[in-house]
Amino acid sequence: MRKGYTRAPRPDAPGPPLKNYITPGGLRRLKEEHHFLLARERPAVKEVVTWAASNGDRSENADYQYGKRRLRQIDSRLRFLMKRIEAAIVVDPEAPRSGQAATKVFFGATVRYANAEGTEHVVSIVGADEVDLHRKHVSWLSPLGQALMKSEEGDRVVLRAPGGTVQLTVLEVTYEHIPVEPFREPPGAQSSAKGVATGANPGEKG
């Protein structure tokens, strides 16, 4: 332990694009969303567009216009997800570690720290696609994640927050399972709307 050691975050430096570090659960969620959009939601919305196009003037057809806009949104999201999946570098927090890799804060660490008032907090360092403030999952790219990075038990680090600088004391660093909320079908998804397969008006959700 290096009691009393204080380290400020290093300034950003130009360089290659940052890598997309992610936990196994986070990557699984990205893949689940991609599969849902590609295999279920896009076909369902396309069916609505086809149905709406058969109803006449497309310029004044709200269902058609909405469907086309929704298809563009889905395609954009699919491209984004594929890029994130292809760039993913999976880091398992539960993988065996030794030496400094087991005692210092790196991606996948769960950190217990205290602020200047002595109030303790616990956060897990995850990827940009896994941030979940309710579960105390913070991105390794966030100000807090960067402040804690490479510190170890007993270190004092400086967090540069919008309201000023805050000194934090690292109390404990562990590597353990980080539960990631699984992908859930969003409310109002067209693929779950009633009537799509029956030929009824897709906009009617009885």
N, C-alpha and C positions, 0 to 999 in steps of 0.2 A: 504493500500500500504506500502511496505517496501523499501523506497527509499534508494539507495546506497548499498543494500544488494547484495553481490557477492557470487555466488555458482559455484563451479567447478563440472564437471560430476563425478559421483562415479565410481571407478574402477570396472571392470567386476568381478563378483564373480561366483564360480561354483554353479550349481543348476540344477533344472529340465529344460527340453526344454521350450523355450519361446512359449507363446500362440500365436495363429494366429488371432490376432485382425483384423477385417475388417469391412468396412461400408456396409450397405445393397446393395448399387450400386456395390461395388467391388465383393461381393459374387454372385450377379446376373450375373456379367460378367464371372466369373469362371464357373458358371453353363451353361451359354450360349455356351462358348467354348467347354466344355465337351460334351454337347448335339450335337454340330456341328460335332465334331470329331467322336463321337460314332455312330450317326444316319446318317450322310451324307458322311463325308470324308473317314472314314475307309471302308465302303461298296464300295465306288467308287474306291478306290485304290485296294481293294481286287478283284474287277471286272477286273481291268487292269492286275493284276497278273495272274488271271485265263486265261484271253485272251492270255497273253504273253506266258504262260506255254504251250499253245496248239500249239505254233509256232515252236517247235523243241528244239534244244540243249539249255538248260537253262544256261549253263556255259558261253555262248557267247551271251546271249540274254539281251541286255541293258535294255529293258523295264521291263523284269522280275527281273533283279538284282536291278534296281532302285525301283521297286514296293515293293520288299521284304524289302529293306532298309527303305523305307518310312513307311511301316507297323510297323516296329520295333520302329521308331521314334514316330509314333502316339500312339502306345501302352505305350511307356514310358511316353509320355505327359499325357495320360489318367490316368495312375497310379499316377503321380504327382498331377494332378488336383483333383483327388478323395481324396487324402490324405489332401490337403489343404482345400477342402470343408468340409471333416469330422472333421477337427480340428478347423474350423472357429468359432470364438466367435464374433458375430455381435454386433457392437456398433453404434447406430444411433446418429449422431451429433445433430439432431434436437429434440431428446428426452428431456423432461423437466429436469432441473437440479436445485439444490439448494445448498447453502453454498459454500464450497471450490470447489465442483465439477463444479460450474458455473463460478468461477473466476480464477481458476488455469488451467494450461495447462495439459490436459490429452489427451488420444487418441480421435481424432475427432475435436480437437480445431483448430480454424483458428487464427493465431497469426500475429499481426503487430509488427515489431521490427525495431530497428535502429542499425547500426554498429557504430564503433568508429568515423567515419567521419560524422555521422548524416544521412547517406543514409537509407531510409526506405524500408522495404520489407514486403511482406505478404505471409505466407505459411499456408497450411493446413496439419495437422498431420494425415496420413493415414496408412494403412497396407502395408506390404512388397510387396503384389501383386497389389497394386494400385498406385505405384509411377508414377508420370507424371510431369516431370520437366517443360513442357510447360504450365501446369495449376498451377504450384507451389505447387504440392502435394508431400510431402516428407514423407519417412517412419519414423515411431516412433522409429525404430531401428537405423536410420542414426545418424551420429555425431550431426547434427543440431537438429534432433528430440529429441535426448537424452539430449542435452544441454538445450533445452527449457522446457523439461518435469518437471512438478510440479512448474514451475515459475508462477508469476502473474504480473499484471500491476505494473510497477515501478521497478521490479527486474532487476539486472544486472547479466548476466550469462556468462560463458566462453565456447566458442566453440573451441575445439581442432581440427584444420584443418591441412592438410599436410604441409602447409607453416608456421605453427606456431599457437599460440593461438590468438583468436579474442574475444574481449568483445562486447557483445550485450546487448541492453537495451530493455526490453519488454514494448511496448507501449499500447497494447490492446489485450485482449483475448475474443473471442466470439465463440459461438457454433451455427452453421448454416448449411444449406444444402451444401454438398460437391458434385458437379456434377462429376460423373465418366464416362469417355468415354465408350460407350457400345461396346461389342465385335463386330467386323466386320470380315466378311469372308476374309481371306488373299488373296492377288493377286496370281493367279496361282493355286488355289485350284483345285484338281482333280475333285471334285464334281461339279464344274461349267464348266469343260472342255467339249467342243462340241464333239459329236460322241460317248460318252461312252455308251449311251443307244441304239445306232443305229447299233453297230457292227463294226463301222469304227475303224481305228487305233487310240487308245486312245491318242497317242502321238501327233496326228495332231489336232491342234486347229485352225480351219479355220477362 
